[in-house]
Amino acid sequence: MINTRFIGRLGEQLVADYLQKQGYKILCKNFRCKLGEIDLIAREGKDLVFVEVKSRSNYSYGLPQESVHQKKQLKLRQVAAYFIQKNGCTDSRCRFDVVAVTFSKEPEQVASIEIIKNAF
């Protein structure tokens, strides 16, 4: 059985590295507050980007990005608003990206990474 926590953390690290190669500047990993957590906070150009990473080793529960439902989006918006207020980023243009990672049968082998910019 594959450890989902391991898959999630591995996916987050791979995505952080991947986004840096795509020109993003990673500001924070696993930002937590009493409202919840955001996997990655980054800058791409002038945009402040809140990134939700979803990793899957198979499609039994659907595509990774399908799990970022309305309730999760609301939670991410709340945490992002807290981050913005706390860090004085109120003048920043913001967006939410979802990055879907699919692993092949071996957890260390990535089958695909898909960035969905401005996902919601």
Summary of the structure (lengths in Angstrom):
residues: 120
radius of gyration: 14.1
end to end distance: 32.7
largest distance: 45.9
contacts: 343
relative contact order: 0.20
helix: 33%
strand: 38%
